[in-house]
Amino acid sequence: MAGSNGVYAPLRRYAHITGWGKALPDRVVANEELARIVDTSDEWIRTRTGIEQRYIATDPAETTATLGARAGRAALEQADIPASKLDLIICATSSPEHLFPSTACIIQDHLGASRAGAFDLSAACSGFVYGVSLARSLILAGQMETVLVIGAETLSRIVDWSDRGTCVLFGDGAGAVVLQARAVPGGVLSTLLGSDGSGGELLAVPAGGSALPTSLETVAGGQHFIKMDGRAVFRFATRVMAEATRAVLEKAGIGIDDIDIVIPHQANHRIIQSSMRQLGLPDEKVFINLQNYGNTSTASIPIALCEAIEQGRLKPNDKVVLVGFGAGLTWAATAIQWAAPTEREVPLWRAGQRSATYGLARMRSRFLRFSRQVEGSLLSEEGEGWSDALSERISRWRRSRQPEE
Ligand code: ACO
């Protein structure tokens, strides 16, 4: 665009949240049910944490990736864009499907996001806000237009169901947002990331990585489950949530009084209340929904964001803070000027069209797997001229599916 002096200035870019979605397993487990498994009570859990129930993925077919893909799909619907528009998928998770491949790649395949890069982000419960921060930077730098950030967990698979100190706290679920480049001022205004690795042992899954590889001893010793020093994490969390909120607001040039709503990591209502009181924020400006979900780690903030929108708690131009803490130790915050319309009618025919593209994505995935198998078996029969020719044709077809530079 030409300025008054005739010099062409690049258009300013802003990173806006244009879509959001959540996904939960079917099974709800109330505190009373847990009291039948471990030595605890509904009263203890409610008064110490605020949690009343959580969702648990009891069906083995429901995994971190299936929940993440469902949440991602809902966010794409809301943004009204096809998966093929995505440049990148970031999946923040503390309970990935495998060490590798990444959960993000599995989600990419589920969605049929054929042009997208994909990777997992490990920053425990702060991971979703870390992902938003990274997506914003890539968009502002002009490197990407559309990024899907997901927080997805099946923590129930790595919780020790005989440890009452941890098993009552966590739940499964996923939440996602689409971030897009826009010329409209606002969106993600500032972000802040922090870490303190000296506190790593306070909250960890000790075994299964290169430091303590899986062995009979690690399995017998329960070293693949979450271990936590609850009191120490509590002290760290109450300090860091208020500090991070103050710092991210300062970066955005916003005062505490200007905040319309804070959506904190949903770990413990006492942590949230203590942190927000340090900031002098009244309860009505703080969104809490952990009573229904427990601590869903990376998914807690995006699930809460979706629910806040569903309840009409966000309006255009509202100043929103997302703030979290987690294992690592890590913490992260972001200040957002909300701009997306919170209600959007997607025509039925377009929803049907999208649904068909996910069907095509499944077919595409099956075909790619099949063609890889055929190629592998043909290549093993060396010397057969026709197999080389077919293999070359498959490779050519696959290359033609790659995005153009
Ligand atoms: N039911 C009944 N009693 C229990 C339970 C339970 N589920 N769990 C612990 N207790 C007992 C303890 O054994 C202890 O008994 P004792 O006094 O006889 O030894 C007593 O309750 C008090 O234990 P504390 O650990 O002091 O309880 P506290 O008030 O600190 O609450 C809690 C524990 C809820 C875990 C709290 O410390 C907390 O929320 N910490 C932060 C945890 C957190 O947020 N973790 C997630 C981080 S995010 C991530 O990265 C995954």
Residues whose N, C-alpha, C, O or C-beta is under 5 A from the ligand:
A	BS01	ACO	D39 T40 S41 W44 R48 T49 A124 C125 R164 G165 V168 G230 R231 V233 F234 A267 N268 S297 F325 G326 A327
